[in-house]
């Protein structure tokens, strides 16, 4: 099995191929720990986080609470939301 990614490290690729062919469980475990340590030490991962706010107002809403509080992603304050008459 080959894992493709944008980051290339020949040393890790070599260790991965070695562990794939290794029959001794202890040696395979050591190789996997070496891969994990190298990736952790050299920060080959970058955690990404994107908030997906689903905010909407329907046709019966006269004044929505969206955007009433600067940098607040939700509809607030609810007391100020007004419906059409």
TITIZA-977187 format. One line per field, with one value per atom (N, C-alpha, C): atom name; x negated, z, y negated. Coordinates in Angstrom, 3 decimals, always signed. Example, Ala and Ser with C-alpha at 12.3 -4.5 7.8 and 13.67 -1.06 7.14 Angstrom:
! residues 2
name = (N,CA,C,N,CA,C)
x = (-13.190,-12.300,-13.200,-12.850,-13.670,-12.900)
z = (+7.800,+7.800,+7.800,+7.080,+7.140,+7.870)
y = (+5.690,+4.500,+3.300,+2.250,+1.060,-0.030)
***
This chain:
! residues 85
name = (N,CA,C,N,CA,C,N,CA,C,N,CA,C,N,CA,C,N,CA,C,N,CA,C,N,CA,C,N,CA,C,N,CA,C,N,CA,C,N,CA,C,N,CA,C,N,CA,C,N,CA,C,N,CA,C,N,CA,C,N,CA,C,N,CA,C,N,CA,C,N,CA,C,N,CA,C,N,CA,C,N,CA,C,N,CA,C,N,CA,C,N,CA,C,N,CA,C,N,CA,C,N,CA,C,N,CA,C,N,CA,C,N,CA,C,N,CA,C,N,CA,C,N,CA,C,N,CA,C,N,CA,C,N,CA,C,N,CA,C,N,CA,C,N,CA,C,N,CA,C,N,CA,C,N,CA,C,N,CA,C,N,CA,C,N,CA,C,N,CA,C,N,CA,C,N,CA,C,N,CA,C,N,CA,C,N,CA,C,N,CA,C,N,CA,C,N,CA,C,N,CA,C,N,CA,C,N,CA,C,N,CA,C,N,CA,C,N,CA,C,N,CA,C,N,CA,C,N,CA,C,N,CA,C,N,CA,C,N,CA,C,N,CA,C,N,CA,C,N,CA,C,N,CA,C,N,CA,C,N,CA,C,N,CA,C,N,CA,C,N,CA,C,N,CA,C,N,CA,C,N,CA,C,N,CA,C,N,CA,C,N,CA,C,N,CA,C)
x = (-0.847,+0.000,-0.888,-0.557,-1.336,-0.435,-0.921,-0.169,-0.753,+0.095,-0.359,+0.003,-0.902,-0.665,-1.563,-1.411,-2.208,-3.580,-3.759,-5.032,-5.862,-7.103,-7.958,-9.165,-9.419,-10.605,-11.137,-12.247,-12.779,-13.047,-13.479,-13.768,-12.500,-11.422,-10.154,-9.632,-9.738,-9.308,-10.064,-11.357,-12.180,-11.741,-11.545,-11.107,-9.736,-8.856,-7.514,-7.589,-8.422,-8.597,-9.210,-10.157,-10.787,-9.757,-8.937,-7.978,-6.923,-6.609,-5.621,-6.118,-7.441,-8.019,-8.493,-8.544,-9.070,-8.061,-8.572,-7.697,-7.741,-8.836,-8.965,-8.149,-7.188,-6.268,-6.995,-7.994,-8.728,-9.501,-10.167,-10.926,-9.987,-8.844,-7.864,-7.337,-7.084,-6.610,-7.658,-8.928,-10.008,-10.085,-9.948,-9.977,-8.803,-7.631,-6.461,-6.616,-7.223,-7.471,-8.496,-9.504,-10.481,-9.801,-8.891,-8.157,-7.318,-6.599,-5.736,-6.549,-7.684,-8.516,-9.067,-9.553,-10.101,-9.016,-7.831,-6.741,-6.328,-6.326,-5.963,-7.039,-8.311,-9.415,-9.556,-9.311,-9.494,-8.183,-7.116,-5.792,-5.360,-5.156,-4.682,-3.167,-2.525,-1.075,-0.758,+0.277,+0.733,+2.236,+2.650,+4.089,+4.832,+5.877,+6.694,+8.076,+8.642,+9.961,+10.722,+11.853,+12.679,+14.088,+14.599,+15.954,+16.936,+17.946,+18.988,+20.271,+20.519,+21.719,+22.877,+23.941,+25.145,+26.140,+26.240,+27.129,+28.017,+29.284,+30.211,+31.400,+32.146,+33.402,+34.424,+35.647,+36.704,+37.456,+38.463,+39.225,+40.103,+40.355,+41.194,+40.398,+39.092,+38.248,+38.055,+38.407,+38.228,+36.816,+36.357,+35.010,+34.353,+33.347,+32.631,+31.601,+31.189,+30.152,+28.751,+28.670,+27.355,+26.594,+25.401,+24.536,+24.787,+25.701,+25.974,+24.827,+24.184,+23.013,+21.794,+20.870,+19.692,+18.887,+18.454,+17.633,+18.357,+19.670,+20.458,+21.156,+20.921,+21.367,+22.837,+23.459,+24.831,+25.820,+27.083,+28.152,+28.365,+28.027,+28.154,+28.193,+28.735,+29.534,+30.947,+31.499,+32.797,+33.915,+33.735,+34.765,+34.954,+33.918,+33.986,+34.470,+34.679,+35.191,+36.663,+37.023,+38.407,+39.029,+40.301,+41.037,+41.887,+42.159,+43.038,+44.466,+45.227,+46.631,+47.568)
z = (+0.000,+0.000,+0.000,-0.818,-0.931,-0.587,+0.260,+0.639,-0.110,-0.802,-1.559,-0.810,-0.807,-0.161,-0.778,-0.343,-0.906,-0.258,+0.889,+1.604,+1.235,+0.853,+0.445,+1.367,+1.929,+2.746,+2.399,+1.706,+1.280,+2.447,+3.571,+4.740,+5.254,+5.365,+5.820,+4.802,+3.513,+2.474,+2.569,+2.832,+2.957,+4.168,+5.298,+6.509,+6.305,+5.566,+5.323,+4.491,+3.448,+2.614,+3.427,+4.299,+5.151,+6.062,+6.727,+7.666,+6.954,+5.695,+4.935,+4.635,+4.484,+4.164,+5.411,+6.540,+7.775,+8.359,+8.705,+9.271,+10.801,+11.365,+12.820,+13.368,+14.220,+14.741,+15.508,+16.305,+17.123,+16.244,+15.207,+14.303,+13.518,+13.096,+12.372,+13.263,+14.523,+15.479,+15.683,+15.787,+15.943,+14.738,+13.533,+12.326,+12.301,+12.668,+12.688,+13.727,+14.865,+15.886,+15.392,+14.617,+14.044,+13.066,+12.252,+11.300,+12.049,+13.066,+13.835,+14.533,+15.120,+15.828,+14.864,+13.701,+12.722,+12.232,+11.970,+11.511,+12.599,+13.835,+14.945,+15.169,+15.177,+15.436,+14.351,+13.115,+12.010,+11.547,+12.268,+12.021,+10.568,+10.108,+8.755,+8.649,+9.732,+9.714,+10.110,+9.536,+9.879,+10.120,+11.367,+11.636,+11.031,+10.302,+9.677,+10.308,+10.528,+11.131,+10.499,+9.956,+9.349,+9.877,+10.440,+10.956,+9.809,+9.767,+8.765,+9.450,+9.465,+10.135,+9.152,+9.533,+8.713,+9.346,+8.801,+9.331,+8.191,+8.468,+7.446,+8.106,+7.306,+7.784,+6.677,+7.054,+6.087,+5.643,+4.796,+4.245,+5.276,+6.418,+7.439,+8.375,+8.221,+9.123,+8.580,+9.378,+8.978,+9.291,+10.519,+10.933,+11.514,+10.837,+11.287,+12.338,+13.140,+14.128,+13.580,+12.291,+11.684,+11.521,+12.051,+11.900,+12.912,+13.844,+14.843,+15.843,+16.137,+17.019,+16.131,+16.065,+15.207,+15.571,+14.538,+14.645,+15.344,+15.485,+16.046,+14.877,+14.701,+13.501,+13.524,+14.669,+14.767,+14.804,+14.696,+14.800,+16.268,+16.644,+18.044,+18.121,+19.106,+20.182,+19.683,+20.196,+19.732,+20.059,+21.075,+21.447,+20.340,+19.534,+18.495,+17.144,+17.018,+15.777,+15.658,+14.518,+14.315,+13.116,+13.280,+12.207,+11.480,+10.214,+9.427,+9.937,+9.858,+10.325,+9.191)
y = (+1.182,+0.000,-1.239,-2.193,-3.417,-4.592,-5.468,-6.651,-7.836,-8.574,-9.733,-11.002,-11.938,-13.214,-14.265,-15.476,-16.564,-16.653,-16.027,-16.068,-14.838,-15.039,-13.927,-13.876,-12.693,-12.471,-11.084,-11.005,-9.709,-8.764,-9.321,-8.485,-7.804,-8.556,-7.984,-6.975,-7.301,-6.358,-5.041,-5.128,-3.918,-3.097,-3.766,-3.064,-2.422,-3.125,-2.594,-1.316,-1.344,-0.154,+0.990,+0.663,+1.678,+2.336,+1.539,+2.096,+2.925,+2.570,+3.328,+4.740,+4.887,+6.188,+6.938,+6.267,+6.868,+7.866,+9.042,+10.081,+10.096,+9.594,+9.559,+8.383,+8.704,+7.690,+6.579,+6.965,+5.997,+5.011,+5.513,+4.641,+3.718,+4.273,+3.455,+2.335,+2.668,+1.665,+0.569,+0.949,-0.030,-0.971,-0.421,-1.245,-2.231,-1.763,-2.643,-3.745,-3.416,-4.439,-5.470,-5.007,-5.936,-6.892,-6.361,-7.196,-8.226,-7.753,-8.639,-9.734,-9.372,-10.342,-11.396,-10.948,-11.891,-12.850,-12.332,-13.199,-14.179,-13.737,-14.619,-15.682,-15.254,-16.176,-17.238,-16.850,-17.782,-18.407,-18.150,-18.756,-18.642,-17.420,-17.183,-17.318,-17.662,-17.853,-19.284,-19.808,-21.153,-21.076,-21.160,-21.070,-22.257,-21.960,-22.997,-22.955,-24.136,-24.200,-25.344,-25.032,-26.061,-25.900,-26.958,-26.916,-27.133,-26.315,-26.479,-26.906,-28.189,-28.699,-28.698,-28.048,-28.041,-29.000,-30.184,-31.207,-31.696,-31.792,-32.247,-32.921,-33.654,-34.214,-34.049,-33.791,-33.507,-34.746,-34.548,-35.665,-36.379,-35.765,-36.400,-37.293,-37.340,-38.118,-39.522,-40.522,-41.921,-42.384,-42.146,-42.511,-41.264,-40.780,-39.583,-39.954,-38.998,-39.250,-39.043,-38.658,-38.413,-39.713,-39.761,-40.925,-42.030,-41.823,-42.865,-43.001,-41.916,-41.935,-41.717,-42.672,-42.517,-41.261,-40.555,-39.334,-38.180,-38.278,-37.175,-36.489,-35.201,-34.508,-34.109,-34.123,-33.656,-34.816,-34.481,-35.466,-35.807,-37.022,-37.416,-38.924,-39.522,-38.938,-38.621,-37.562,-37.100,-38.095,-38.923,-39.899,-40.938,-41.171,-42.204,-41.679,-40.376,-39.813,-40.203,-40.780,-41.245,-40.510,-40.159,-39.514,-40.532,-40.265,-41.141,-40.979,-42.037,-41.959,-41.648)
***
